[in-house]
Amino acid sequence: MSMRTLPLVLISLGGEMLYILDQRLEAHNTSKDNSEKATRLWSEHDRKRVMNDIVGTMFSKAFMDELLKPQEMYSHRTMKVVLARLAHVSIMRLNTVSMEKLYELMVMAFKYQVFLCPRPKDLLLITYNHIDTIREFVKDTPVVVNKVDETHRKLIEAYSTMTAGEFQLLRQTLLTFFQDMHVRVSIFLKNQIQNPNGRFALSTSGPVPHGIDVPGIIRIFDNKGRKVQQSHFPSGGSYSIPIKEGSFGLHGDRVIRLGMNMYTVNLAQESPKSPSVKTDNSTPNLLAKEELNLLARLMGKVEIENVSSSESGFQINLFAAIQEDEAGASGGAEDSLGVLNIQALQDEHSATQLAQIAGLFAEQEDTLENVNSNKGDDLLAMMDDL
């Protein structure tokens, strides 16, 4: 397991979270509902404030110094806690169910990027694409931009000396982290890059990694290193040579577009299944917007609640499950539909035995959770002090 994986994961997942939040908050700001209530609930200033608060905390010096220390990968549970606290440093509030669904969407987006990454070293380019887009979010706040630039310089310094073998180990650590996540995402399903079972369908086409020859040629050399014979074979795919290598500096052309905001850049540009599709980068991706429009329909209304005596926050429900639970708890729906309630009798002796067995599992689970929760305690404590 690589000890340098955590910074790339947290920054990339944080970037995906910001992409989704920015798109939804922008949608609220440009809503066709021009009523006084809608204007009171949201504004462009509030959207920028949320972005500045989250980015400023995520790229703060104390937080990043702790994050860049060599350490093992966190569990999904700990990662969700860290990202939830990042989201809640602003005036926005996400409930547990919404954060769970949002986390699944973030993880699947990053997993797709890792799967499509041409070579292990290009994982840095994915992270740098996230940082470049995040920098654009806060471009009007120089203090926050300086924090992003300083973190970017630290990443360049930390990862520039890593060997190809170390990057391969980092990639394997990421794949282990993602191996049990198979959540279906509509934007991936509609682009036919994800199967109905949640697994990605990788194509045998597209550009090969930089510095690698297009497959299909067999060369035979003699003992002096001279080529004596060459033959061709069908590679089973349509491959091409990359134009150039992406920039690993603070600024520059990253070449690959993995890690950019997929809700404004057409996903087909990165999919090997559509290498000939020509799209305008300035045109929003309609398929991506359908995914977020689904989130919008599930969000419900945005309500103001008092976070403190002098602060107001936005309570956001990303998914309709909460509203359904509330409707079910009221009991009104059951009465109107004529639902028949059946109460089953239970054996007290069997119930007692099951409770004892469940207690043993709970004790073992608490022990494992305590061990896993130790990883990340320093980082969470650091966030509490920010």
C-alpha atoms as a printed R data frame, in Angstrom:
    type eleno elety resid chain resno       x       y       z
1   ATOM     1    CA   MET     A     1   0.000   0.000   0.000
2   ATOM     2    CA   SER     A     2   1.303   3.428  -0.957
3   ATOM     3    CA   MET     A     3   1.657   5.960   1.854
4   ATOM     4    CA   ARG     A     4   1.259   8.915  -0.531
5   ATOM     5    CA   THR     A     5  -2.231   8.217  -1.879
6   ATOM     6    CA   LEU     A     6  -4.382  10.175   0.573
7   ATOM     7    CA   PRO     A     7  -3.671  13.755  -0.668
8   ATOM     8    CA   LEU     A     8  -4.589  12.911  -4.270
9   ATOM     9    CA   VAL     A     9  -7.791  11.157  -3.185
10  ATOM    10    CA   LEU     A    10  -9.018  13.877  -0.841
11  ATOM    11    CA   ILE     A    11  -8.254  16.738  -3.243
12  ATOM    12    CA   SER     A    12  -9.868  14.931  -6.180
13  ATOM    13    CA   LEU     A    13 -12.974  13.940  -4.210
14  ATOM    14    CA   GLY     A    14 -13.169  17.455  -2.806
15  ATOM    15    CA   GLY     A    15 -12.993  18.805  -6.338
16  ATOM    16    CA   GLU     A    16 -15.824  16.526  -7.481
17  ATOM    17    CA   MET     A    17 -17.913  17.684  -4.511
18  ATOM    18    CA   LEU     A    18 -17.313  21.327  -5.455
19  ATOM    19    CA   TYR     A    19 -18.293  20.631  -9.074
20  ATOM    20    CA   ILE     A    20 -21.675  19.261  -7.997
21  ATOM    21    CA   LEU     A    21 -22.357  21.936  -5.390
22  ATOM    22    CA   ASP     A    22 -21.365  24.754  -7.725
23  ATOM    23    CA   GLN     A    23 -23.623  23.479 -10.484
24  ATOM    24    CA   ARG     A    24 -26.611  23.081  -8.166
25  ATOM    25    CA   LEU     A    25 -26.097  26.416  -6.444
26  ATOM    26    CA   GLU     A    26 -25.679  28.102  -9.816
27  ATOM    27    CA   ALA     A    27 -28.900  26.468 -10.948
28  ATOM    28    CA   HIS     A    28 -30.701  27.920  -7.917
29  ATOM    29    CA   ASN     A    29 -29.273  31.345  -8.669
30  ATOM    30    CA   THR     A    30 -30.458  31.270 -12.305
31  ATOM    31    CA   SER     A    31 -33.799  29.654 -11.545
32  ATOM    32    CA   LYS     A    32 -36.796  30.822 -13.545
33  ATOM    33    CA   ASP     A    33 -38.596  31.362 -10.263
34  ATOM    34    CA   ASN     A    34 -38.118  35.087  -9.743
35  ATOM    35    CA   SER     A    35 -40.370  35.274  -6.738
36  ATOM    36    CA   GLU     A    36 -39.394  37.207  -3.646
37  ATOM    37    CA   LYS     A    37 -38.945  33.958  -1.726
38  ATOM    38    CA   ALA     A    38 -36.474  32.513  -4.244
39  ATOM    39    CA   THR     A    39 -34.469  35.744  -4.254
40  ATOM    40    CA   ARG     A    40 -34.361  35.778  -0.479
41  ATOM    41    CA   LEU     A    41 -33.207  32.171  -0.279
42  ATOM    42    CA   TRP     A    42 -30.242  32.392  -2.607
43  ATOM    43    CA   SER     A    43 -27.868  34.804  -4.333
44  ATOM    44    CA   GLU     A    44 -24.643  34.794  -6.307
45  ATOM    45    CA   HIS     A    45 -22.844  36.184  -3.266
46  ATOM    46    CA   ASP     A    46 -23.965  33.170  -1.199
47  ATOM    47    CA   ARG     A    47 -22.725  30.741  -3.878
48  ATOM    48    CA   LYS     A    48 -19.302  32.386  -3.977
49  ATOM    49    CA   ARG     A    49 -19.169  32.408  -0.202
50  ATOM    50    CA   VAL     A    50 -19.789  28.657  -0.059
51  ATOM    51    CA   MET     A    51 -17.012  28.047  -2.598
52  ATOM    52    CA   ASN     A    52 -14.558  30.337  -0.787
53  ATOM    53    CA   ASP     A    53 -15.297  28.829   2.624
54  ATOM    54    CA   ILE     A    54 -14.884  25.219   1.505
55  ATOM    55    CA   VAL     A    55 -11.810  25.830  -0.675
56  ATOM    56    CA   GLY     A    56 -10.187  28.067   1.950
57  ATOM    57    CA   THR     A    57 -10.542  25.368   4.602
58  ATOM    58    CA   MET     A    58  -9.519  22.471   2.367
59  ATOM    59    CA   PHE     A    59  -6.346  24.232   1.181
60  ATOM    60    CA   SER     A    60  -5.399  25.819   4.507
61  ATOM    61    CA   LYS     A    61  -1.762  25.349   5.522
62  ATOM    62    CA   ALA     A    62  -2.437  23.409   8.728
63  ATOM    63    CA   PHE     A    63  -4.877  21.046   7.021
64  ATOM    64    CA   MET     A    64  -2.618  20.348   4.046
65  ATOM    65    CA   ASP     A    65   0.509  19.905   6.165
66  ATOM    66    CA   GLU     A    66  -1.317  17.177   8.075
67  ATOM    67    CA   LEU     A    67  -2.693  15.650   4.891
68  ATOM    68    CA   LEU     A    68   0.681  15.503   3.109
69  ATOM    69    CA   LYS     A    69   2.314  13.445   5.863
70  ATOM    70    CA   PRO     A    70   3.004   9.854   4.672
71  ATOM    71    CA   GLN     A    71   0.100   7.789   6.003
72  ATOM    72    CA   GLU     A    72  -2.224   4.942   5.103
73  ATOM    73    CA   MET     A    73  -5.425   5.433   3.144
74  ATOM    74    CA   TYR     A    74  -8.539   6.194   5.156
75  ATOM    75    CA   SER     A    75 -11.631   4.023   5.083
76  ATOM    76    CA   HIS     A    76 -14.695   5.200   3.190
77  ATOM    77    CA   ARG     A    77 -16.372   5.981   6.494
78  ATOM    78    CA   THR     A    78 -13.578   8.296   7.626
79  ATOM    79    CA   MET     A    79 -13.352   9.894   4.179
80  ATOM    80    CA   LYS     A    80 -17.069  10.710   4.280
81  ATOM    81    CA   VAL     A    81 -16.679  12.340   7.699
82  ATOM    82    CA   VAL     A    82 -13.811  14.529   6.467
83  ATOM    83    CA   LEU     A    83 -15.690  15.606   3.332
84  ATOM    84    CA   ALA     A    84 -18.883  16.249   5.297
85  ATOM    85    CA   ARG     A    85 -17.001  18.548   7.657
86  ATOM    86    CA   LEU     A    86 -15.509  20.340   4.690
87  ATOM    87    CA   ALA     A    87 -18.966  20.891   3.213
88  ATOM    88    CA   HIS     A    88 -20.293  22.166   6.536
89  ATOM    89    CA   VAL     A    89 -17.654  24.834   7.112
90  ATOM    90    CA   SER     A    90 -19.868  27.016   4.917
91  ATOM    91    CA   ILE     A    91 -23.423  28.229   5.492
92  ATOM    92    CA   MET     A    92 -24.708  25.141   3.662
93  ATOM    93    CA   ARG     A    93 -25.963  22.041   5.487
94  ATOM    94    CA   LEU     A    94 -26.312  18.523   4.049
95  ATOM    95    CA   ASN     A    95 -28.232  15.800   5.836
96  ATOM    96    CA   THR     A    96 -26.802  12.301   6.285
97  ATOM    97    CA   VAL     A    97 -28.693  10.679   3.407
98  ATOM    98    CA   SER     A    98 -27.787  13.474   0.998
99  ATOM    99    CA   MET     A    99 -24.106  13.277   1.969
100 ATOM   100    CA   GLU     A   100 -24.138   9.509   1.470
101 ATOM   101    CA   LYS     A   101 -25.529   9.813  -2.055
102 ATOM   102    CA   LEU     A   102 -23.268  12.738  -2.865
103 ATOM   103    CA   TYR     A   103 -20.233  10.747  -1.708
104 ATOM   104    CA   GLU     A   104 -21.177   7.820  -3.948
105 ATOM   105    CA   LEU     A   105 -21.417  10.118  -6.963
106 ATOM   106    CA   MET     A   106 -18.023  11.685  -6.158
107 ATOM   107    CA   VAL     A   107 -16.331   8.302  -5.733
108 ATOM   108    CA   MET     A   108 -17.724   6.874  -8.970
109 ATOM   109    CA   ALA     A   109 -16.610   9.951 -10.918
110 ATOM   110    CA   PHE     A   110 -13.067   9.692  -9.552
111 ATOM   111    CA   LYS     A   111 -13.032   5.907 -10.035
112 ATOM   112    CA   TYR     A   112 -13.877   6.390 -13.713
113 ATOM   113    CA   GLN     A   113 -11.003   8.862 -14.045
114 ATOM   114    CA   VAL     A   114  -8.539   6.443 -12.435
115 ATOM   115    CA   PHE     A   115  -9.676   3.599 -14.696
116 ATOM   116    CA   LEU     A   116  -9.202   5.733 -17.805
117 ATOM   117    CA   CYS     A   117  -5.874   7.191 -16.666
118 ATOM   118    CA   PRO     A   118  -3.314   6.370 -19.425
119 ATOM   119    CA   ARG     A   119  -0.408   5.655 -17.060
120 ATOM   120    CA   PRO     A   120   0.069   5.750 -13.257
121 ATOM   121    CA   LYS     A   121   2.007   9.029 -13.322
122 ATOM   122    CA   ASP     A   122  -0.890  10.754 -15.051
123 ATOM   123    CA   LEU     A   123  -2.838  10.448 -11.790
124 ATOM   124    CA   LEU     A   124  -1.067  13.697 -10.936
125 ATOM   125    CA   LEU     A   125  -2.564  15.344 -14.014
126 ATOM   126    CA   ILE     A   126  -6.044  14.327 -12.841
127 ATOM   127    CA   THR     A   127  -5.391  15.979  -9.479
128 ATOM   128    CA   TYR     A   128  -3.924  19.060 -11.150
129 ATOM   129    CA   ASN     A   129  -7.011  19.358 -13.359
130 ATOM   130    CA   HIS     A   130  -9.119  19.372 -10.196
131 ATOM   131    CA   ILE     A   131  -6.897  22.049  -8.670
132 ATOM   132    CA   ASP     A   132  -6.995  24.188 -11.835
133 ATOM   133    CA   THR     A   133 -10.804  24.132 -11.852
134 ATOM   134    CA   ILE     A   134 -11.010  24.812  -8.117
135 ATOM   135    CA   ARG     A   135  -8.670  27.783  -8.595
136 ATOM   136    CA   GLU     A   136 -11.102  29.138 -11.170
137 ATOM   137    CA   PHE     A   137 -13.958  28.898  -8.652
138 ATOM   138    CA   VAL     A   138 -12.177  31.269  -6.236
139 ATOM   139    CA   LYS     A   139 -10.334  33.464  -8.741
140 ATOM   140    CA   ASP     A   140 -11.956  36.604  -7.301
141 ATOM   141    CA   THR     A   141 -10.514  35.940  -3.821
142 ATOM   142    CA   PRO     A   142  -6.688  36.344  -3.943
143 ATOM   143    CA   VAL     A   143  -6.171  35.025  -0.399
144 ATOM   144    CA   VAL     A   144  -7.821  31.705  -1.246
145 ATOM   145    CA   VAL     A   145  -6.058  31.511  -4.625
146 ATOM   146    CA   ASN     A   146  -2.718  31.840  -2.821
147 ATOM   147    CA   LYS     A   147  -3.652  28.882  -0.594
148 ATOM   148    CA   VAL     A   148  -4.449  26.783  -3.652
149 ATOM   149    CA   ASP     A   149  -1.175  27.756  -5.352
150 ATOM   150    CA   GLU     A   150   0.846  26.977  -2.230
151 ATOM   151    CA   THR     A   151  -0.729  23.525  -1.958
152 ATOM   152    CA   HIS     A   152  -0.085  22.922  -5.659
153 ATOM   153    CA   ARG     A   153   3.613  23.740  -5.173
154 ATOM   154    CA   LYS     A   154   3.807  21.312  -2.243
155 ATOM   155    CA   LEU     A   155   2.261  18.552  -4.347
156 ATOM   156    CA   ILE     A   156   4.758  19.154  -7.155
157 ATOM   157    CA   GLU     A   157   7.618  18.989  -4.666
158 ATOM   158    CA   ALA     A   158   6.296  15.859  -2.960
159 ATOM   159    CA   TYR     A   159   5.487  13.810  -6.077
160 ATOM   160    CA   SER     A   160   8.107  14.952  -8.596
161 ATOM   161    CA   THR     A   161  10.715  12.550  -7.206
162 ATOM   162    CA   MET     A   162   8.511   9.455  -7.219
163 ATOM   163    CA   THR     A   163   9.520   6.598  -9.519
164 ATOM   164    CA   ALA     A   164   7.280   4.770 -11.997
165 ATOM   165    CA   GLY     A   165   7.093   1.827  -9.578
166 ATOM   166    CA   GLU     A   166   5.906   4.090  -6.758
167 ATOM   167    CA   PHE     A   167   3.195   5.548  -8.976
168 ATOM   168    CA   GLN     A   168   2.105   2.036  -9.927
169 ATOM   169    CA   LEU     A   169   1.811   1.147  -6.224
170 ATOM   170    CA   LEU     A   170  -0.198   4.341  -5.717
171 ATOM   171    CA   ARG     A   171  -2.564   3.314  -8.514
172 ATOM   172    CA   GLN     A   172  -2.994  -0.162  -7.028
173 ATOM   173    CA   THR     A   173  -3.857   1.429  -3.677
174 ATOM   174    CA   LEU     A   174  -6.513   3.525  -5.387
175 ATOM   175    CA   LEU     A   175  -7.990   0.488  -7.151
176 ATOM   176    CA   THR     A   176  -8.178  -1.338  -3.818
177 ATOM   177    CA   PHE     A   177  -9.960   1.664  -2.346
178 ATOM   178    CA   PHE     A   178 -12.528   1.604  -5.182
179 ATOM   179    CA   GLN     A   179 -12.975  -2.136  -5.638
180 ATOM   180    CA   ASP     A   180 -16.280  -2.490  -3.736
181 ATOM   181    CA   MET     A   181 -17.938   0.634  -5.167
182 ATOM   182    CA   HIS     A   182 -20.273  -0.185  -8.072
183 ATOM   183    CA   VAL     A   183 -22.909   2.548  -7.876
184 ATOM   184    CA   ARG     A   184 -24.774   3.184 -11.127
185 ATOM   185    CA   VAL     A   185 -24.617   6.770 -12.401
186 ATOM   186    CA   SER     A   186 -27.000   7.842 -15.153
187 ATOM   187    CA   ILE     A   187 -24.467  10.009 -17.005
188 ATOM   188    CA   PHE     A   188 -22.139   6.992 -17.285
189 ATOM   189    CA   LEU     A   189 -24.950   4.629 -18.260
190 ATOM   190    CA   LYS     A   190 -26.193   6.959 -21.010
191 ATOM   191    CA   ASN     A   191 -22.670   7.332 -22.399
192 ATOM   192    CA   GLN     A   192 -22.405   3.512 -22.365
193 ATOM   193    CA   ILE     A   193 -19.242   3.550 -20.304
194 ATOM   194    CA   GLN     A   194 -20.901   1.801 -17.360
195 ATOM   195    CA   ASN     A   195 -22.755  -1.499 -17.400
196 ATOM   196    CA   PRO     A   196 -26.121  -1.988 -15.644
197 ATOM   197    CA   ASN     A   197 -24.298  -3.826 -12.837
198 ATOM   198    CA   GLY     A   198 -22.290  -0.681 -12.047
199 ATOM   199    CA   ARG     A   199 -18.983  -1.847 -13.532
200 ATOM   200    CA   PHE     A   200 -17.201   0.278 -16.119
201 ATOM   201    CA   ALA     A   201 -16.868  -0.918 -19.719
202 ATOM   202    CA   LEU     A   202 -13.355   0.001 -20.806
203 ATOM   203    CA   SER     A   203 -12.691   0.214 -24.526
204 ATOM   204    CA   THR     A   204  -9.649  -1.061 -26.432
205 ATOM   205    CA   SER     A   205  -9.298   2.162 -28.392
206 ATOM   206    CA   GLY     A   206  -7.901   5.645 -28.000
207 ATOM   207    CA   PRO     A   207  -4.448   7.186 -27.448
208 ATOM   208    CA   VAL     A   208  -1.776   5.074 -25.791
209 ATOM   209    CA   PRO     A   209   0.221   6.463 -22.840
210 ATOM   210    CA   HIS     A   210   2.950   8.961 -23.641
211 ATOM   211    CA   GLY     A   211   6.201   7.233 -24.593
212 ATOM   212    CA   ILE     A   212   4.477   3.972 -25.543
213 ATOM   213    CA   ASP     A   213   4.268   2.606 -29.087
214 ATOM   214    CA   VAL     A   214   0.953   1.730 -30.678
215 ATOM   215    CA   PRO     A   215   0.438  -2.050 -30.256
216 ATOM   216    CA   GLY     A   216   0.467  -4.272 -33.334
217 ATOM   217    CA   ILE     A   217   4.178  -4.662 -34.142
218 ATOM   218    CA   ILE     A   218   6.594  -7.452 -33.145
219 ATOM   219    CA   ARG     A   219  10.307  -6.615 -33.453
220 ATOM   220    CA   ILE     A   220  13.056  -9.213 -33.168
221 ATOM   221    CA   PHE     A   221  16.638  -8.147 -32.290
222 ATOM   222    CA   ASP     A   222  19.930 -10.041 -32.447
223 ATOM   223    CA   ASN     A   223  22.459 -10.331 -29.642
224 ATOM   224    CA   LYS     A   224  23.994  -6.989 -30.658
225 ATOM   225    CA   GLY     A   225  20.734  -5.103 -30.368
226 ATOM   226    CA   ARG     A   226  20.113  -4.774 -34.091
227 ATOM   227    CA   LYS     A   227  16.584  -5.260 -35.415
228 ATOM   228    CA   VAL     A   228  16.589  -8.263 -37.748
229 ATOM   229    CA   GLN     A   229  12.880  -8.904 -38.261
230 ATOM   230    CA   GLN     A   230   9.545  -7.156 -37.874
231 ATOM   231    CA   SER     A   231   5.996  -8.472 -38.179
232 ATOM   232    CA   HIS     A   232   2.517  -7.126 -37.571
233 ATOM   233    CA   PHE     A   233  -0.502  -8.563 -35.777
234 ATOM   234    CA   PRO     A   234  -4.082  -7.293 -35.245
235 ATOM   235    CA   SER     A   235  -4.239  -5.475 -31.922
236 ATOM   236    CA   GLY     A   236  -8.006  -5.705 -31.641
237 ATOM   237    CA   GLY     A   237  -8.426  -1.976 -31.133
238 ATOM   238    CA   SER     A   238  -8.040   1.424 -32.721
239 ATOM   239    CA   TYR     A   239  -5.060   3.078 -31.016
240 ATOM   240    CA   SER     A   240  -3.288   6.359 -31.684
241 ATOM   241    CA   ILE     A   241  -0.119   8.113 -30.547
242 ATOM   242    CA   PRO     A   242  -0.628  10.925 -28.009
243 ATOM   243    CA   ILE     A   243   0.075  14.423 -29.301
244 ATOM   244    CA   LYS     A   244   2.258  15.452 -26.374
245 ATOM   245    CA   GLU     A   245   2.802  14.962 -22.672
246 ATOM   246    CA   GLY     A   246   0.735  16.984 -20.208
247 ATOM   247    CA   SER     A   247   2.268  19.726 -18.086
248 ATOM   248    CA   PHE     A   248   3.165  18.738 -14.513
249 ATOM   249    CA   GLY     A   249   3.911  22.340 -13.533
250 ATOM   250    CA   LEU     A   250   1.894  24.921 -11.639
251 ATOM   251    CA   HIS     A   251   0.220  25.998 -14.878
252 ATOM   252    CA   GLY     A   252   0.101  24.666 -18.409
253 ATOM   253    CA   ASP     A   253  -1.758  22.332 -20.739
254 ATOM   254    CA   ARG     A   254  -2.531  19.068 -18.946
255 ATOM   255    CA   VAL     A   255  -3.522  17.499 -22.331
256 ATOM   256    CA   ILE     A   256  -5.813  14.923 -20.711
257 ATOM   257    CA   ARG     A   257  -9.177  16.228 -19.581
258 ATOM   258    CA   LEU     A   258  -9.805  13.667 -16.863
259 ATOM   259    CA   GLY     A   259 -10.499  15.445 -13.600
260 ATOM   260    CA   MET     A   260 -12.136  18.488 -15.178
261 ATOM   261    CA   ASN     A   261 -15.713  19.465 -14.402
262 ATOM   262    CA   MET     A   262 -17.711  16.809 -16.240
263 ATOM   263    CA   TYR     A   263 -20.896  18.860 -15.799
264 ATOM   264    CA   THR     A   264 -19.585  21.536 -18.160
265 ATOM   265    CA   VAL     A   265 -17.223  19.474 -20.384
266 ATOM   266    CA   ASN     A   266 -18.618  16.773 -22.612
267 ATOM   267    CA   LEU     A   267 -17.750  13.370 -21.171
268 ATOM   268    CA   ALA     A   268 -17.512  11.863 -24.658
269 ATOM   269    CA   GLN     A   269 -14.252  13.746 -25.157
270 ATOM   270    CA   GLU     A   270 -12.553  11.427 -22.683
271 ATOM   271    CA   SER     A   271 -14.388   8.257 -23.631
272 ATOM   272    CA   PRO     A   272 -12.367   6.026 -25.986
273 ATOM   273    CA   LYS     A   273 -15.664   4.890 -27.514
274 ATOM   274    CA   SER     A   274 -16.170   8.280 -29.155
275 ATOM   275    CA   PRO     A   275 -12.703   9.434 -30.270
276 ATOM   276    CA   SER     A   276 -14.025  11.224 -33.348
277 ATOM   277    CA   VAL     A   277 -16.689  13.283 -31.597
278 ATOM   278    CA   LYS     A   278 -16.031  16.983 -32.001
279 ATOM   279    CA   THR     A   279 -17.533  19.140 -29.278
280 ATOM   280    CA   ASP     A   280 -17.393  22.725 -28.134
281 ATOM   281    CA   ASN     A   281 -15.875  23.046 -24.676
282 ATOM   282    CA   SER     A   282 -18.043  26.042 -23.956
283 ATOM   283    CA   THR     A   283 -21.249  24.052 -24.500
284 ATOM   284    CA   PRO     A   284 -22.574  22.407 -21.322
285 ATOM   285    CA   ASN     A   285 -22.882  18.651 -21.419
286 ATOM   286    CA   LEU     A   286 -26.591  17.860 -21.648
287 ATOM   287    CA   LEU     A   287 -26.147  14.322 -20.364
288 ATOM   288    CA   ALA     A   288 -24.258  15.596 -17.358
289 ATOM   289    CA   LYS     A   289 -26.942  18.174 -16.725
290 ATOM   290    CA   GLU     A   290 -29.560  15.424 -16.762
291 ATOM   291    CA   GLU     A   291 -27.685  13.742 -13.919
292 ATOM   292    CA   LEU     A   292 -27.698  16.954 -11.914
293 ATOM   293    CA   ASN     A   293 -31.266  17.726 -12.888
294 ATOM   294    CA   LEU     A   294 -32.148  14.446 -11.224
295 ATOM   295    CA   LEU     A   295 -30.369  15.694  -8.125
296 ATOM   296    CA   ALA     A   296 -32.309  18.927  -8.421
297 ATOM   297    CA   ARG     A   297 -35.625  17.098  -8.523
298 ATOM   298    CA   LEU     A   298 -34.609  15.104  -5.478
299 ATOM   299    CA   MET     A   299 -33.326  18.121  -3.605
300 ATOM   300    CA   GLY     A   300 -36.680  19.509  -2.565
301 ATOM   301    CA   LYS     A   301 -36.690  23.103  -1.427
302 ATOM   302    CA   VAL     A   302 -33.783  25.005   0.116
303 ATOM   303    CA   GLU     A   303 -34.762  26.353   3.504
304 ATOM   304    CA   ILE     A   304 -33.085  28.846   5.783
305 ATOM   305    CA   GLU     A   305 -32.417  27.766   9.339
306 ATOM   306    CA   ASN     A   306 -30.612  29.569  12.114
307 ATOM   307    CA   VAL     A   307 -27.109  28.196  12.588
308 ATOM   308    CA   SER     A   308 -26.339  30.776  15.236
309 ATOM   309    CA   SER     A   309 -27.864  33.984  16.490
310 ATOM   310    CA   SER     A   310 -26.151  35.977  13.736
311 ATOM   311    CA   GLU     A   311 -25.807  33.373  10.951
312 ATOM   312    CA   SER     A   312 -28.224  31.667   8.635
313 ATOM   313    CA   GLY     A   313 -27.595  28.407   6.803
314 ATOM   314    CA   PHE     A   314 -29.029  26.573   3.833
315 ATOM   315    CA   GLN     A   315 -30.449  23.116   4.592
316 ATOM   316    CA   ILE     A   316 -30.217  21.087   1.379
317 ATOM   317    CA   ASN     A   317 -31.903  17.726   0.820
318 ATOM   318    CA   LEU     A   318 -30.276  16.150  -2.232
319 ATOM   319    CA   PHE     A   319 -32.542  13.123  -2.353
320 ATOM   320    CA   ALA     A   320 -36.227  12.446  -1.885
321 ATOM   321    CA   ALA     A   321 -35.756   9.583   0.572
322 ATOM   322    CA   ILE     A   322 -35.961  11.984   3.471
323 ATOM   323    CA   GLN     A   323 -39.253  13.436   2.311
324 ATOM   324    CA   GLU     A   324 -40.648   9.927   1.854
325 ATOM   325    CA   ASP     A   325 -39.532   8.958   5.350
326 ATOM   326    CA   GLU     A   326 -41.198  12.031   6.784
327 ATOM   327    CA   ALA     A   327 -44.407  11.291   4.886
328 ATOM   328    CA   GLY     A   328 -44.363   7.702   6.110
329 ATOM   329    CA   ALA     A   329 -43.757   8.763   9.683
330 ATOM   330    CA   SER     A   330 -46.856  11.001   9.648
331 ATOM   331    CA   GLY     A   331 -49.102   8.006   8.958
332 ATOM   332    CA   GLY     A   332 -51.434  10.082   6.768
333 ATOM   333    CA   ALA     A   333 -50.417   8.334   3.566
334 ATOM   334    CA   GLU     A   334 -51.265   4.897   4.959
335 ATOM   335    CA   ASP     A   335 -54.732   5.973   6.024
336 ATOM   336    CA   SER     A   336 -55.510   7.538   2.642
337 ATOM   337    CA   LEU     A   337 -54.373   4.443   0.749
338 ATOM   338    CA   GLY     A   338 -56.213   2.023   3.024
339 ATOM   339    CA   VAL     A   339 -53.092   0.142   4.045
340 ATOM   340    CA   LEU     A   340 -53.727  -2.814   6.326
341 ATOM   341    CA   ASN     A   341 -51.298  -2.940   9.273
342 ATOM   342    CA   ILE     A   342 -50.423  -6.455  10.419
343 ATOM   343    CA   GLN     A   343 -48.670  -6.997  13.746
344 ATOM   344    CA   ALA     A   344 -46.824 -10.300  13.923
345 ATOM   345    CA   LEU     A   345 -46.270 -12.062  17.247
346 ATOM   346    CA   GLN     A   346 -42.664 -12.800  18.154
347 ATOM   347    CA   ASP     A   347 -41.131 -15.499  20.292
348 ATOM   348    CA   GLU     A   348 -39.544 -13.837  23.332
349 ATOM   349    CA   HIS     A   349 -36.994 -16.656  23.807
350 ATOM   350    CA   SER     A   350 -35.856 -16.473  20.172
351 ATOM   351    CA   ALA     A   351 -35.741 -12.705  20.321
352 ATOM   352    CA   THR     A   352 -33.499 -12.840  23.377
353 ATOM   353    CA   GLN     A   353 -31.081 -15.254  21.692
354 ATOM   354    CA   LEU     A   354 -30.945 -13.119  18.565
355 ATOM   355    CA   ALA     A   355 -30.277 -10.033  20.651
356 ATOM   356    CA   GLN     A   356 -27.354 -11.761  22.382
357 ATOM   357    CA   ILE     A   357 -25.853 -12.832  19.040
358 ATOM   358    CA   ALA     A   358 -26.312  -9.343  17.621
359 ATOM   359    CA   GLY     A   359 -24.574  -7.945  20.687
360 ATOM   360    CA   LEU     A   360 -21.496 -10.090  20.000
361 ATOM   361    CA   PHE     A   361 -21.323  -8.797  16.426
362 ATOM   362    CA   ALA     A   362 -21.777  -5.243  17.658
363 ATOM   363    CA   GLU     A   363 -18.859  -5.589  20.071
364 ATOM   364    CA   GLN     A   364 -16.595  -6.897  17.291
365 ATOM   365    CA   GLU     A   365 -17.738  -4.138  14.945
366 ATOM   366    CA   ASP     A   366 -17.085  -1.451  17.571
367 ATOM   367    CA   THR     A   367 -13.572  -2.825  18.069
368 ATOM   368    CA   LEU     A   368 -12.826  -2.692  14.336
369 ATOM   369    CA   GLU     A   369 -14.353   0.769  14.018
370 ATOM   370    CA   ASN     A   370 -12.234   2.062  16.874
371 ATOM   371    CA   VAL     A   371  -9.110   0.795  15.125
372 ATOM   372    CA   ASN     A   372 -10.117   2.341  11.792
373 ATOM   373    CA   SER     A   373 -11.245   5.598  13.346
374 ATOM   374    CA   ASN     A   374  -7.776   6.198  14.785
375 ATOM   375    CA   LYS     A   375  -6.616   6.839  11.231
376 ATOM   376    CA   GLY     A   376  -7.740  10.327  10.459
377 ATOM   377    CA   ASP     A   377  -8.291  11.502  14.050
378 ATOM   378    CA   ASP     A   378  -5.437  13.982  13.745
379 ATOM   379    CA   LEU     A   379  -6.858  15.357  10.515
380 ATOM   380    CA   LEU     A   380 -10.371  15.670  11.940
381 ATOM   381    CA   ALA     A   381  -9.019  17.359  15.059
382 ATOM   382    CA   MET     A   382  -7.131  19.765  12.824
383 ATOM   383    CA   MET     A   383 -10.367  20.608  11.005
384 ATOM   384    CA   ASP     A   384 -12.105  21.373  14.294
385 ATOM   385    CA   ASP     A   385  -9.459  23.977  15.060
386 ATOM   386    CA   LEU     A   386  -9.779  25.719  11.673
